[in-house]
């Protein structure tokens, strides 16, 4: 994992920028409010059901019985299968599957109970989780286009790290595989090979993955969890957010978009002069002949 930068950039439209500066608060949202069809949230389900897990367990175990080589490992099932192979217990896969059906059904039922508990924990976790998204730098053209109203918005650059309100930023990973709460392969390994897996320990990691096409965003996320009472006080998803305050000195710079209207600039400058006199202000401009922007200092 790369070391986090000293500052993080919040891209936003001009109206939201004014609201953030006036209130001195940033909005932290539950996953359900991200409106991304690929983002996991409290409504997400597993990609398999108990019958699919049972069928996969039986077929895999049967394959182990008739494989060319003995199964590896010291799990109870591996030991039983090695004994069956030595005894030539089964004449055909069909005969083995009949015996395995009852044995594996008990093991899968036990695992399903643990999965039900895990999903209950997942729903509580995702209702209480709050996320605030940033980009690494203020000159990200992709972020300006999509998150700052096509260069008519602004970037608010915040100090981050220890002893700030943004203590532990985490970078997004851009990978081909979509995140899952847990997958069939993981659960097969638990049932067949007696592997230890506590999916709850990896819940946070599920919110650090995006598709490779989004890599240009250079997104970083900060997290915190509200307490159980706060998380449960409303069943309306639109209420699942927290507006957290930040110290004025943590706002290190503000960047005006290259096409920000004059009236929006004046509104922002007025707020900055009143509430953030030490914050640096810059105006973005497009660079001739290049897909780049540069920044010029504005005195306020």
Secondary structure, DSSP 8 states (H G I E B T S, - for coil): -----SEEEEEE-HHHHHHHHHHTEEEEE-GGGG--TTS--TT---SS-HHHHHHHHHHHHHHHHSSSS---S--HHHHHHHHHHHHT--SSHHHHHHHHHHHHHHHHHHHHHHHHHHHHHHHHHHHHEEEEEEES-TT-HHHHHHHTTTTTSEEEEEE-STTSSS---EE-EE-SS---SS-HHHHHHHHHH-----GGGGTGGGGSEE-GGGGGG-EEEEEEE--HHHHHS---GGG-EEEEE--GGGEEEEEE-TT--HHHHHHHHHHHHHH-TTSEEEEEEE-TTSS-EEEEEE--
